[in-house]
Amino acid sequence: MTFPIEKFKEIQTPFYYYDKALLSETLDTIKREAGKYPGFKVHYAVKANVDPIILNLINQSGLGCDCVSGGEVDVCLKAGFPASKIVFAGVGKADWEINQALEAGIACFNVESIPELEVINQLAAAKDKIARVAIRVNPNVDPHTHKYITTGLDENKFGISMSVLPDVLDLALTLRNIKVTGLHFHIGSQLLDLEPFSILCSRINDLQNMVETRGIRLESINVGGGLGCDYDNPDENPIPDFAAFFANYAKLLKLRPGQELHFELGRSVVCQCGSLITRVLYVKEGLRKKFVILDAGMSDLIRPALYQAHHKIQNLTAAEGSVETYDVVGPICESSDVFGTDEQLPETHRGDIFALRSAGAYGQIMSSNYNCRRTPASVVL
């Protein structure tokens, strides 16, 4: 990614900068690789980024939407996504959210508990509608990522355990305003190894056999998302290996004739197209450390504080020169407001412009007004 540094000097920091060309290339790659396999359908996980320009490009590409709130459903409908391409997940759907989605006629609810299934049936009956649902199952596959982004283990709050699935299916068959169309899975995020996905395929194959013994034919299987991106080397790997990702499912998953396979990709779609641009406020000399204090903080990019994540840090003003060791921190009154420790950077001065790379996913969307700070704007040039 190249940065128009002279243009950046004219813009108030911090702000998010998005590379439309890289996003378009990423979307083209997804469409090409998924398009090799009949029945593969991709939904964009909206929680990663809802910037209007981002959503518009994704809508133009033909992807659907994966939503986890009524607000996200509303945003997608207003952005022009057809309701027939919207799926609605989430462990705690409120009545108004379910009613809104029923009125819109979305493609499917990803149901995560028996009480939710019963409520959807009641609300659909009141509207004389049939709700299409996929049962979210925890396949107990360990993705070996941070515990906050692991979602498919038995002890996670999401979905139901495999042992309970037969009872849920039996109940669903008795509910007159429910139609079970598929099974839904999502084992976690930021997976760079395909092995957990391979184990997931084996679990799904066994579950499909069990479901069919109950006389149920599933229209679709939804395997969620989870494919990660390279936070350390964004320029060397600007687009994730979608070819291997889709091919692995095509090889190992035993789909039935005419059955669709749905994906819910978020991070891997938008991660590398965005960077948080920030200025150096001060370079502070400590007793044993030097601190670069930025005008961006954890209110602008919370991933390092929340997940102990690391984003590549670049000094765009001083791309070359003698290297110094710095802790790169923000201005927030929290000790966790740290972007990097012992960072090797060119000698840095007040006013230098920095980029925190790979911030297109879970960056701007998770920003807040903590410390009464303004939320960062977005810039597309």
C-alpha positions in Angstrom: 0.0 0.0 0.0 1.3 3.5 -0.9 0.4 6.5 1.2 -0.2 10.1 -0.1 1.9 11.6 2.7 1.7 15.2 1.4 -2.1 14.9 1.3 -2.1 13.5 4.8 -0.4 16.6 6.1 -3.5 18.6 5.3 -5.9 16.4 7.2 -6.6 16.4 10.9 -5.5 13.2 12.6 -6.3 10.6 13.7 -8.3 9.2 10.7 -8.8 6.0 8.9 -7.4 5.8 5.4 -8.9 3.2 3.0 -7.4 1.9 -0.2 -10.3 1.3 -2.6 -8.1 -0.4 -5.2 -6.9 -3.0 -2.7 -10.4 -3.7 -1.5 -11.6 -4.1 -5.1 -8.8 -6.5 -5.8 -9.6 -8.5 -2.7 -13.3 -8.7 -3.6 -12.4 -9.8 -7.2 -10.2 -12.6 -5.7 -12.9 -13.8 -3.4 -15.5 -13.9 -6.3 -13.0 -15.7 -8.6 -11.9 -18.4 -6.1 -15.4 -19.0 -4.6 -16.8 -19.1 -8.1 -14.8 -22.2 -9.0 -17.2 -24.2 -6.9 -20.9 -24.5 -7.6 -23.1 -23.5 -4.6 -20.4 -21.5 -2.7 -22.0 -18.2 -1.4 -20.1 -15.5 0.4 -21.6 -13.1 2.9 -19.6 -10.1 4.3 -19.5 -10.1 8.1 -20.7 -6.5 8.6 -19.4 -6.1 12.1 -15.9 -5.8 10.7 -16.5 -2.4 9.1 -19.6 -0.5 8.1 -18.1 2.6 6.5 -20.5 3.6 3.7 -17.8 3.5 1.0 -16.7 0.1 2.1 -20.3 -1.3 2.1 -21.0 0.2 -1.3 -18.1 -1.5 -2.9 -18.9 -4.8 -1.3 -22.6 -4.5 -2.4 -21.4 -3.9 -5.9 -19.3 -7.0 -5.8 -22.4 -9.1 -5.2 -21.6 -10.4 -1.8 -24.4 -10.8 0.8 -24.4 -9.7 4.4 -23.9 -11.5 7.7 -25.4 -9.3 10.5 -25.4 -9.7 14.3 -27.8 -6.9 15.3 -30.9 -5.2 14.1 -28.8 -2.1 13.5 -26.6 -4.0 11.1 -29.6 -5.4 9.3 -30.9 -1.8 8.9 -27.6 -0.5 7.7 -27.4 -3.3 5.1 -30.9 -2.7 3.8 -30.2 1.1 3.5 -26.9 0.3 1.7 -28.9 -1.5 -1.0 -28.2 -5.1 -0.1 -31.2 -7.3 -1.0 -32.9 -8.9 2.0 -32.6 -12.2 0.3 -28.8 -12.0 0.8 -28.9 -11.1 4.5 -28.4 -13.6 7.3 -28.9 -12.7 11.0 -26.8 -14.3 13.7 -26.3 -13.3 17.4 -26.8 -15.0 20.7 -29.2 -12.3 22.0 -31.7 -11.1 19.4 -34.3 -8.7 20.9 -37.9 -9.0 19.9 -37.8 -5.8 17.9 -34.8 -7.0 16.0 -36.5 -10.3 15.1 -39.7 -8.5 14.0 -37.7 -6.1 11.9 -35.9 -9.0 10.1 -39.2 -10.8 9.6 -40.8 -7.8 8.0 -37.8 -7.3 5.8 -37.9 -10.9 4.7 -34.3 -11.8 5.3 -32.8 -15.0 4.0 -32.2 -16.7 7.3 -31.9 -16.5 11.1 -28.9 -18.3 12.6 -30.5 -19.6 15.8 -28.3 -20.1 18.9 -30.6 -21.6 21.5 -34.0 -23.3 22.1 -35.5 -20.2 23.8 -34.6 -18.1 20.8 -36.1 -20.7 18.4 -39.4 -20.6 20.4 -39.5 -16.8 20.4 -38.9 -16.6 16.6 -41.7 -19.1 16.1 -44.1 -17.0 18.3 -43.2 -13.7 16.6 -43.4 -15.2 13.1 -46.8 -16.7 13.9 -48.1 -13.3 15.0 -47.1 -12.0 11.5 -48.4 -15.1 9.7 -44.9 -15.7 8.4 -42.5 -18.7 8.1 -39.1 -17.9 9.5 -36.2 -19.7 7.8 -33.5 -20.7 10.3 -30.2 -22.4 10.5 -29.2 -24.0 13.8 -25.8 -22.8 15.0 -23.8 -25.7 16.4 -20.6 -25.6 18.5 -18.5 -28.3 16.9 -15.9 -28.1 19.7 -13.0 -27.3 17.4 -10.2 -25.3 19.0 -9.0 -22.7 16.6 -5.9 -21.9 18.7 -6.5 -18.1 18.7 -7.1 -15.6 21.4 -9.8 -16.7 23.9 -11.8 -13.6 23.1 -12.2 -14.6 19.4 -12.7 -18.3 20.0 -16.4 -19.1 19.4 -16.9 -22.8 18.7 -15.9 -24.6 21.9 -18.4 -26.3 24.2 -17.9 -23.6 26.9 -18.5 -20.6 24.5 -21.7 -18.6 24.8 -22.5 -19.1 21.2 -24.6 -21.8 19.6 -25.6 -25.2 21.0 -23.5 -28.2 21.6 -23.5 -31.1 19.2 -25.1 -33.4 21.8 -28.2 -31.1 22.1 -28.7 -30.8 18.3 -31.1 -33.8 18.0 -33.4 -32.4 20.6 -33.4 -29.0 18.9 -34.2 -30.5 15.5 -37.0 -32.5 17.0 -38.5 -29.4 18.6 -38.1 -27.4 15.4 -40.1 -29.9 13.5 -43.1 -29.3 15.8 -43.0 -25.5 15.3 -45.4 -24.5 12.6 -43.8 -21.1 11.8 -40.2 -22.4 11.6 -38.4 -23.9 8.6 -35.0 -25.4 9.3 -32.9 -24.8 6.2 -29.4 -25.5 7.4 -26.7 -25.7 10.0 -24.5 -22.9 11.0 -20.9 -22.9 12.4 -18.2 -20.4 13.3 -15.2 -21.6 15.2 -13.3 -18.3 15.7 -11.3 -15.6 14.0 -7.8 -14.9 12.8 -7.0 -18.5 11.7 -3.9 -18.7 9.6 -3.7 -22.6 9.7 -6.3 -24.6 7.7 -6.2 -27.5 10.1 -9.1 -26.3 12.3 -11.2 -25.8 9.2 -10.4 -29.4 8.2 -11.5 -30.7 11.6 -14.7 -28.7 11.2 -15.4 -30.4 7.9 -15.2 -33.8 9.6 -17.6 -32.7 12.3 -20.1 -31.4 9.8 -19.9 -34.6 7.7 -20.9 -36.6 10.8 -23.7 -34.2 11.7 -25.1 -34.2 8.2 -25.5 -38.0 8.5 -27.3 -37.7 11.8 -29.6 -35.0 10.5 -30.6 -37.1 7.5 -31.6 -40.0 9.8 -34.3 -37.7 11.1 -35.7 -37.2 7.6 -34.4 -33.6 7.3 -32.8 -32.5 4.1 -30.7 -29.3 4.6 -30.6 -26.7 1.9 -27.4 -25.2 3.1 -24.4 -25.5 5.4 -22.9 -22.2 6.8 -19.3 -22.5 7.9 -18.9 -18.9 9.1 -15.6 -17.1 8.5 -12.4 -17.1 10.5 -9.8 -16.7 7.8 -7.0 -14.4 9.2 -4.7 -11.8 7.6 -1.0 -11.1 8.0 -0.7 -8.3 10.5 3.1 -8.4 10.5 3.7 -8.3 6.8 0.8 -6.5 5.2 2.7 -5.4 2.0 4.0 -9.0 1.4 0.6 -10.5 1.9 -2.1 -7.9 1.1 -4.7 -10.5 0.1 -5.3 -13.7 2.2 -5.0 -17.1 0.5 -8.6 -17.5 -0.5 -7.7 -20.1 -3.1 -6.5 -22.6 -0.4 -9.3 -21.6 2.0 -12.1 -22.4 -0.5 -10.3 -25.4 -2.0 -10.0 -27.0 1.5 -13.8 -27.0 2.0 -14.4 -28.2 -1.6 -12.1 -31.2 -1.0 -13.2 -32.2 2.5 -16.8 -31.3 3.0 -19.3 -33.8 1.7 -22.1 -31.6 0.4 -25.3 -33.1 -0.9 -26.4 -32.5 -4.5 -27.8 -29.0 -4.8 -26.7 -28.1 -1.3 -25.2 -24.6 -0.9 -22.2 -23.8 1.2 -22.3 -20.3 2.8 -19.3 -18.3 4.2 -19.3 -15.3 6.4 -16.0 -13.5 5.8 -15.2 -10.2 7.5 -11.6 -9.6 8.6 -10.1 -11.2 5.5 -12.2 -8.9 3.3 -11.3 -5.5 4.7 -8.4 -5.9 7.1 -5.5 -4.9 4.8 -7.3 -2.1 2.9 -7.4 0.2 6.0 -4.8 2.0 8.1 -5.1 4.3 11.1 -3.2 7.5 10.3 -1.9 9.5 13.3 0.6 12.2 14.3 3.3 12.2 16.9 2.5 14.6 19.7 5.7 14.1 21.8 8.8 12.0 22.0 9.3 11.4 25.7 12.6 10.3 27.3 12.0 7.9 30.2 14.7 6.5 32.5 15.3 3.4 30.4 12.8 3.9 27.5 11.8 6.3 24.8 8.1 6.9 24.3 6.4 8.0 21.0 3.1 9.5 22.1 0.6 9.6 19.3 -2.7 11.6 19.0 -4.4 8.2 18.3 -5.3 6.0 21.2 -7.2 3.0 22.3 -10.5 4.9 21.7 -9.5 4.9 18.0 -8.1 1.4 17.7 -8.9 -0.9 20.6 -7.5 -4.2 19.3 -4.1 -3.9 21.0 -5.6 -3.1 24.4 -8.5 -5.6 24.1 -6.8 -8.6 22.3 -3.2 -7.9 22.9 -3.0 -7.6 19.1 -0.1 -6.0 17.3 -0.4 -3.8 14.2 2.6 -3.0 12.0 3.7 0.6 12.9 5.2 2.8 10.2 6.7 6.2 10.4 5.6 7.7 7.1 7.5 10.9 7.5 10.9 9.4 8.3 10.8 6.2 6.3 14.6 5.9 6.5 17.3 7.0 8.9 19.0 5.8 12.1 16.9 3.4 14.0 15.8 3.9 17.6 13.8 1.8 20.0 10.5 3.2 21.2 7.3 2.3 23.0 4.5 3.6 20.9 1.6 4.8 23.0 -1.6 6.8 22.9 -2.9 9.8 25.0 -5.7 7.9 26.8 -5.5 7.8 30.6 -5.1 4.0 30.7 -1.9 2.0 31.1 -3.2 -0.4 28.4 -3.2 2.4 25.8 -0.1 1.0 24.1 0.3 0.1 20.4 3.7 -1.4 20.6 6.7 -1.9 22.9 10.4 -1.9 21.9 9.4 -0.9 18.3 12.4 -0.4 16.0 11.6 2.8 14.1 13.5 5.5 12.3 14.4 8.4 14.6 11.1 10.0 15.3 10.1 13.7 16.0 7.1 15.7 17.0 4.7 16.0 14.0 5.8 12.9 12.2 2.9 11.0 10.6 2.5 7.3 11.5 0.4 4.5 10.0 -1.0 1.7 12.1 -1.5 -0.9 9.4 -4.1 -3.7 8.8 -6.7 -1.7 10.6 -9.6 -2.0 8.1 -11.3 -4.7 10.3 -12.5 -4.0 13.8 -10.8 -0.6 13.8 -13.1 2.3 13.0 -16.2 0.3 13.9 -15.0 -0.3 17.4 -13.9 3.3 18.1 -15.5 5.2 21.0 -15.7 8.6 22.6 -13.8 7.4 25.7 -12.2 10.4 27.4 -14.7 12.5 25.5 -12.6 12.2 22.4 -14.1 12.5 18.9 -14.3 9.3 16.8 -11.9 9.2 13.8 -13.2 10.1 10.4 -12.6 8.0 7.3 -10.7 9.2 4.2 -10.7 7.6 0.7 -8.5 9.2 -1.9 
